[in-house]
């Protein structure tokens, strides 16, 4: 029995095909991983934007409640309504029971990226018959 010791070119093809398949699979998995990470970052950013919008709304409601109790201008820089965020509320009296409420919200204060939003609302405080109410008004364009 004689044995043939020479190697034909086909014997290494399976190994090369397996290496090429693994390289292609590695590239595909890398691309998918990068896409997942980017999508996660976009979702986090959008979540922070929505949270900032809702914090502005909450700040305006908080200022409106305070205006119903007392018709005076005030500033509140220490509102921490939600974790990892800051809300600044400024109420200015613009005369004749008109108030301008400005709310600045920042989300992502401790861990970035920071999202900052601002909102303004104008109110008229009306007292009639022992009742107090606020009416949202559209500012005059000058």
ZISULJO-V121193 format. One record per pair of residues at least 24 apart in sequence whose C-alpha atoms are under 10 Angstrom apart, sorted by the first residue. I is the first residue (numbers start at 1). GAP is how many residues later the second one is. D is the distance in whole Angstrom. If there is no record, write none. Layout:
i | gap | d
I | GAP | D
I | GAP | D
//
This chain:
i | gap | d
41 | 72 | 10
44 | 64 | 10
44 | 69 | 9
45 | 62 | 10
45 | 63 | 9
45 | 67 | 10
45 | 68 | 8
45 | 69 | 9
45 | 70 | 8
46 | 69 | 9
47 | 60 | 10
47 | 68 | 10
48 | 36 | 10
48 | 37 | 9
48 | 58 | 9
48 | 59 | 6
48 | 60 | 7
48 | 65 | 9
48 | 66 | 8
48 | 67 | 6
48 | 68 | 9
49 | 56 | 10
49 | 57 | 9
49 | 58 | 8
49 | 59 | 10
49 | 65 | 9
49 | 66 | 6
49 | 67 | 8
49 | 68 | 8
50 | 57 | 10
50 | 65 | 10
50 | 67 | 10
51 | 31 | 9
51 | 34 | 9
51 | 54 | 9
51 | 55 | 9
51 | 56 | 7
51 | 64 | 9
51 | 66 | 10
52 | 30 | 10
52 | 33 | 8
52 | 34 | 9
52 | 35 | 9
52 | 52 | 9
52 | 53 | 6
52 | 54 | 6
52 | 55 | 6
52 | 56 | 10
52 | 63 | 7
52 | 64 | 7
52 | 65 | 6
52 | 66 | 9
53 | 51 | 10
53 | 52 | 8
53 | 53 | 10
53 | 54 | 10
53 | 63 | 9
53 | 64 | 7
53 | 65 | 8
53 | 66 | 8
54 | 51 | 9
54 | 63 | 10
55 | 25 | 10
55 | 26 | 7
55 | 27 | 8
55 | 30 | 9
55 | 31 | 9
55 | 32 | 7
55 | 33 | 10
55 | 48 | 9
55 | 49 | 9
55 | 50 | 6
55 | 51 | 9
55 | 52 | 9
55 | 62 | 9
55 | 63 | 10
55 | 64 | 10
56 | 31 | 8
56 | 32 | 9
56 | 33 | 9
56 | 46 | 9
56 | 47 | 6
56 | 48 | 7
56 | 49 | 6
56 | 50 | 9
56 | 61 | 8
56 | 62 | 7
56 | 63 | 6
56 | 64 | 9
57 | 46 | 8
57 | 48 | 10
57 | 61 | 10
57 | 62 | 8
57 | 63 | 10
57 | 64 | 10
58 | 29 | 9
58 | 45 | 9
59 | 28 | 7
59 | 29 | 8
59 | 30 | 6
59 | 31 | 10
59 | 42 | 9
59 | 43 | 9
59 | 44 | 6
59 | 45 | 8
59 | 46 | 9
59 | 60 | 9
60 | 29 | 8
60 | 30 | 10
60 | 31 | 10
60 | 41 | 7
60 | 42 | 8
60 | 43 | 7
60 | 44 | 10
60 | 59 | 8
60 | 60 | 8
60 | 61 | 7
60 | 62 | 10
61 | 40 | 10
62 | 27 | 9
63 | 26 | 7
63 | 27 | 8
63 | 28 | 7
63 | 38 | 7
63 | 39 | 9
63 | 40 | 9
64 | 27 | 9
64 | 35 | 10
64 | 37 | 8
64 | 57 | 10
64 | 59 | 8
64 | 61 | 9
64 | 69 | 9
64 | 70 | 7
64 | 71 | 10
64 | 72 | 10
65 | 68 | 10
65 | 69 | 9
66 | 25 | 10
67 | 24 | 9
67 | 32 | 9
67 | 34 | 10
67 | 56 | 9
67 | 57 | 10
67 | 58 | 8
67 | 65 | 10
67 | 66 | 9
67 | 67 | 8
68 | 57 | 8
68 | 58 | 9
68 | 59 | 10
68 | 63 | 10
68 | 64 | 6
68 | 65 | 7
68 | 66 | 7
69 | 63 | 8
69 | 64 | 10
70 | 55 | 10
70 | 62 | 10
71 | 26 | 8
71 | 27 | 9
71 | 28 | 9
71 | 54 | 8
72 | 25 | 9
72 | 27 | 9
73 | 26 | 8
73 | 27 | 9
73 | 28 | 9
74 | 27 | 10
75 | 26 | 10
75 | 27 | 10
75 | 28 | 10
76 | 27 | 10
77 | 26 | 10
77 | 27 | 9
79 | 26 | 10
80 | 25 | 10
81 | 24 | 10
82 | 25 | 9
83 | 24 | 9
83 | 25 | 9
83 | 26 | 9
83 | 27 | 9
84 | 24 | 5
84 | 25 | 5
84 | 26 | 6
84 | 27 | 7
84 | 28 | 9
84 | 30 | 10
85 | 24 | 6
85 | 25 | 8
85 | 26 | 10
85 | 29 | 9
85 | 30 | 9
85 | 31 | 10
86 | 30 | 9
87 | 29 | 10
87 | 30 | 10
87 | 31 | 10
88 | 30 | 9
89 | 29 | 10
89 | 30 | 10
89 | 31 | 10
90 | 30 | 9
91 | 29 | 10
91 | 30 | 10
91 | 31 | 10
92 | 30 | 10
93 | 29 | 10
93 | 30 | 10
93 | 31 | 10
94 | 28 | 10
94 | 29 | 10
94 | 30 | 10
95 | 29 | 10
96 | 28 | 8
96 | 29 | 9
97 | 26 | 8
97 | 27 | 6
97 | 28 | 5
97 | 29 | 7
97 | 30 | 10
97 | 37 | 10
98 | 24 | 7
98 | 25 | 6
98 | 26 | 5
98 | 27 | 7
98 | 28 | 9
98 | 36 | 10
98 | 37 | 10
98 | 38 | 10
98 | 39 | 9
98 | 41 | 10
99 | 24 | 5
99 | 25 | 6
99 | 26 | 8
99 | 35 | 10
99 | 37 | 10
99 | 38 | 10
100 | 24 | 9
100 | 37 | 10
100 | 39 | 9
//
